[in-house]
Each structure stands twice: as structure tokens, then as C-alpha cells.
Amino acid sequence: MNDASNRRILLIDDEKDILDVVSMTLTDAGFEVQTASDGLLGLKACQYFQPHIAITDFKKITSFNEVSL
């Protein structure tokens, strides 16, 4: 039994290729993965997806300038 099967990971990155590769890798490892292409979409995804962890590159996500964390 894979312990990853009930773990949710949210990936936030503005580079589609990175999202695709990392998402595919984590999905193949048994994780449930949701992706978002910017910070605002990532925050919205957190509300409904409720990830156990979020992986992102904050320096590259410009929409976080619009969000008060």
C-alpha cells in the first residue's frame, strides 16, 4: 500500500512545462496533485482542494504582489 495515495499536493508555478513534469512525477508516485498557474489561482485552489502541502516558486509568481498573506 502506498502512503502517498491520500496525500494532496498543490503545485503553483507560472511555467506550464514545470507544472506538467512535476505533476506527472508526483501523480505517478501516487499523490493527488492540483496545479495553479499563479498565486491567486493557488489561493483559490487551497480553499477547495485543501492540500497537505503546496510547492511553489514564490519569486516567479507575480500575482502574489496583489495578495496580502
GUGUSE-192980 format. One record per residue: x, y, z of N, C-alpha, C in turn. Coordinates in steps of 0.02 Angstrom, whole numbers, padded with zeros to 5 digits, always signed. Layout:
BEGIN
XYZXYZXYZ
...
REM end
This chain:
BEGIN
+00042-00060+00000+00000+00000+00000+00044+00062+00000
+00027+00110-00041+00066+00170-00048+00038+00224-00002
+00079+00249+00044+00057+00301+00091+00041+00367+00056
+00064+00376-00005+00053+00438-00041-00018+00442-00069
-00054+00387-00071-00118+00385-00106-00170+00434-00080
-00165+00454-00018-00215+00501+00008-00184+00568+00026
-00128+00584-00004-00094+00647+00009-00105+00694-00050
-00127+00755-00034-00141+00805-00086-00085+00857-00088
-00060+00869-00149-00008+00918-00159-00032+00970-00210
-00023+01033-00192-00039+01088-00237+00026+01116-00265
+00032+01119-00331+00090+01147-00365+00070+01215-00393
+00110+01266-00378+00096+01333-00404+00159+01358-00440
+00152+01369-00505+00209+01393-00545+00182+01424-00608
+00215+01475-00633+00192+01507-00695+00221+01475-00757
+00263+01424-00748+00292+01389-00806+00255+01322-00815
+00215+01318-00868+00174+01259-00881+00215+01195-00886
+00273+01198-00918+00315+01138-00925+00336+01110-00857
+00353+01154-00811+00372+01132-00744+00312+01100-00709
+00254+01133-00713+00194+01105-00683+00179+01035-00711
+00185+01028-00776+00170+00964-00808+00217+00908-00785
+00282+00922-00785+00331+00871-00767+00325+00852-00693
+00322+00902-00650+00318+00888-00578+00252+00854-00561
+00198+00877-00591+00133+00847-00579+00132+00774-00600
+00158+00760-00659+00160+00691-00684+00202+00647-00638
+00259+00672-00616+00304+00634-00572+00269+00618-00506
+00237+00668-00476+00204+00657-00412+00142+00613-00419
+00105+00621-00474+00047+00579-00486+00069+00506-00495
+00123+00495-00532+00149+00427-00542+00172+00397-00475
+00192+00439-00428+00213+00415-00362+00153+00403-00316
+00093+00419-00341+00033+00404-00303+00000+00462-00268
+00027+00522-00277-00002+00581-00245-00061+00608-00285
-00108+00640-00252-00161+00677-00285-00135+00748-00295
-00133+00772-00357-00100+00835-00373-00149+00883-00406
-00146+00946-00384-00183+01001-00416-00131+01053-00435
-00141+01086-00491-00094+01138-00512-00129+01205-00518
-00089+01258-00512-00113+01326-00521-00057+01365-00555
-00076+01409-00601-00026+01446-00640-00007+01513-00611
-00040+01534-00557-00020+01595-00523-00043+01593-00450
-00021+01642-00412-00034+01642-00341-00107+01648-00323
-00144+01689-00359-00215+01697-00344-00253+01632-00356
-00238+01599-00412-00270+01535-00425-00248+01483-00373
-00186+01488-00350-00162+01443-00299-00199+01451-00233
-00213+01513-00214-00251+01526-00153-00322+01500-00159
-00352+01509-00217-00420+01483-00228-00420+01407-00225
-00368+01376-00255-00364+01303-00254-00356+01276-00183
-00322+01314-00141-00314+01293-00070-00382+01287-00036
-00428+01330-00054-00494+01330-00022-00533+01267-00037
-00533+01244-00100-00573+01186-00118-00533+01121-00119
-00469+01123-00134-00429+01063-00139-00401+01042-00071
-00389+01090-00028-00362+01080+00039-00301+01034+00039
-00246+01058+00008-00186+01016+00002-00152+01006+00070
-00116+00952+00074-00074+00941+00133-00011+00985+00130
+00010+00999+00068+00069+01041+00058+00062+01076-00010
+00092+01136-00014+00095+01173-00077+00168+01183-00095
+00184+01171-00158+00252+01180-00183+00249+01236-00235
+00291+01286-00226+00288+01344-00271+00356+01378-00276
+00361+01421-00325+00419+01464-00334+00394+01536-00324
+00394+01559-00263+00366+01625-00247+00399+01681-00287
+00462+01676-00302+00497+01730-00337+00469+01741-00407
+00440+01689-00436+00417+01694-00505+00342+01706-00511
+00306+01708-00456+00234+01716-00460+00216+01789-00446
+00203+01826-00498+00193+01898-00491+00127+01915-00457
+00076+01872-00461+00012+01889-00432+00013+01892-00356
+00065+01865-00324+00069+01871-00252+00080+01944-00231
+00101+01987-00277+00106+02057-00261+00036+02086-00247
-00016+02055-00274-00083+02079-00266-00118+02050-00204
-00085+02003-00171-00116+01966-00117-00082+01983-00051
-00121+01997-00001-00095+02008+00066-00097+01942+00103
-00039+01914+00117-00037+01849+00150-00041+01856+00225
REM end
